[in-house]
């Protein structure tokens, strides 16, 4: 194994950026951060994680709520290039963007902050109500695989 292997796998926070996932048909968004150079690759990873989640091979992510509403309509936009020193700085900056989009953001938590039980419960209830409303109104956009209970992307 290459002696620099662990250095090669460490994220380069000088490449850090904050992005927004949106759909063409809804005002909801998801705010994320990454150190990947290519945002299209990051969007691909969100979709791949969603497909793995459908197979019970991946934990749930808030971004899946947008993918379920319009799998082919989800796009990614750079909000800010944010070179920084570490993950905590990046998460705090991501959290400030989540706050800016409060009311439209499907993120289930605000990155970079400690969760308060009351705040997280309010957010959870709001997301549940908003998501359920959109999901019921737009359920016909999802297609089901014959013989399965899962939607396809």
C-alpha positions in Angstrom: 0.0 0.0 0.0 1.2 3.5 -0.8 2.6 5.2 2.3 0.6 8.4 1.4 -2.7 6.4 1.1 -4.4 8.0 4.1 -3.4 11.4 2.9 -5.0 10.8 -0.4 -8.3 9.9 1.1 -8.5 12.9 3.5 -10.8 15.6 2.2 -9.1 18.8 0.9 -11.1 21.5 2.6 -9.6 24.1 0.3 -12.0 22.6 -2.3 -15.0 22.9 0.0 -18.3 24.3 -1.3 -21.9 24.7 -0.3 -24.6 23.6 -2.7 -28.4 23.5 -3.1 -30.5 20.7 -4.5 -33.8 21.8 -6.0 -36.5 20.4 -8.3 -38.1 22.3 -11.1 -41.7 21.8 -9.8 -41.3 22.6 -6.1 -39.9 25.4 -3.9 -38.3 22.9 -1.5 -34.5 22.6 -1.4 -31.8 20.7 0.3 -28.6 22.4 1.4 -25.4 20.4 1.5 -21.6 20.7 1.6 -18.9 18.8 -0.1 -15.1 18.8 -0.9 -15.7 17.1 -4.2 -14.5 19.1 -7.2 -17.4 18.2 -9.4 -21.0 19.0 -8.2 -22.6 16.8 -10.9 -20.7 13.9 -9.3 -22.1 14.9 -5.9 -25.6 14.9 -7.3 -25.0 11.4 -8.8 -24.0 10.2 -5.3 -27.2 11.5 -3.8 -29.2 9.6 -6.4 -27.1 6.5 -6.0 -27.5 6.6 -2.2 -31.3 7.0 -2.7 -31.3 3.9 -4.9 -29.3 2.0 -2.3 -31.7 3.2 0.4 -34.6 1.7 -1.5 -32.8 -1.7 -1.3 -32.3 -1.2 2.5 -28.6 -0.8 2.0 -28.2 2.9 2.9 -29.5 5.1 5.8 -32.1 7.8 5.1 -30.9 11.3 4.0 -33.1 14.4 4.0 -32.2 14.9 0.3 -34.2 11.8 -0.6 -37.4 13.8 0.0 -36.6 15.9 -3.1 -35.5 12.9 -5.1 -38.8 11.2 -4.4 -40.8 14.3 -5.5 -39.0 14.5 -8.9 -36.1 12.1 -9.4 -35.3 13.4 -12.9 -36.0 17.0 -12.0 -33.4 17.4 -9.2 -30.6 19.8 -10.0 -27.6 21.0 -8.1 -26.4 24.6 -7.8 -23.3 26.1 -6.3 -24.2 28.5 -3.5 -20.7 29.3 -2.4 -17.1 28.2 -2.7 -15.9 28.0 0.9 -12.2 27.0 1.3 -11.8 26.3 5.0 -9.5 24.5 7.5 -11.7 21.6 8.7 -15.1 19.8 8.6 -16.4 21.8 11.6 -15.9 25.1 9.8 -17.6 23.7 6.7 -20.6 22.4 8.7 -21.0 25.7 10.4 -21.1 27.5 7.1 -23.5 24.9 5.7 -25.7 25.5 8.8 -25.8 29.3 8.1 -27.1 28.5 4.6 -29.8 26.1 5.9 -31.0 29.0 8.2 -31.2 31.3 5.1 -33.6 28.9 3.4 -35.6 28.1 6.5 -39.2 27.3 5.5 -38.1 25.8 2.2 -35.3 23.6 3.3 -35.9 19.9 3.8 -32.8 19.4 5.8 -33.8 17.6 9.0 -31.0 19.3 11.0 -28.9 22.4 11.0 -25.3 21.3 10.5 -22.6 22.7 12.8 -25.0 23.2 15.8 -25.8 21.1 18.8 -29.4 19.9 18.5 -31.9 21.1 21.0 -34.7 18.6 21.6 -37.5 21.3 21.2 -36.0 22.7 18.0 -35.4 19.3 16.4 -39.0 18.3 17.3 -40.4 21.5 15.7 -38.3 20.9 12.6 -39.3 17.2 12.4 -43.0 18.1 12.7 -42.7 20.9 10.0 -40.8 18.6 7.6 -43.3 15.7 8.2 -46.3 18.0 7.4 -44.6 19.7 4.4 -43.3 16.5 3.0 -46.6 14.6 3.5 -48.5 17.4 1.8 -46.2 17.5 -1.3 -46.0 13.7 -1.4 -49.8 13.3 -1.4 -50.2 16.0 -4.1 -47.6 14.6 -6.4 -47.7 10.9 -5.8 -48.6 10.3 -9.4 -45.1 11.5 -10.5 -43.5 8.4 -8.9 -43.5 5.2 -10.9 -43.5 1.8 -9.3 -41.5 -1.2 -10.5 -43.9 -4.1 -11.3 -43.8 -6.6 -8.5 -42.1 -4.2 -6.0 -43.2 -1.7 -3.4 -40.4 0.8 -4.3 -40.3 3.7 -6.7 -37.6 4.0 -9.3 -35.4 7.0 -10.0 
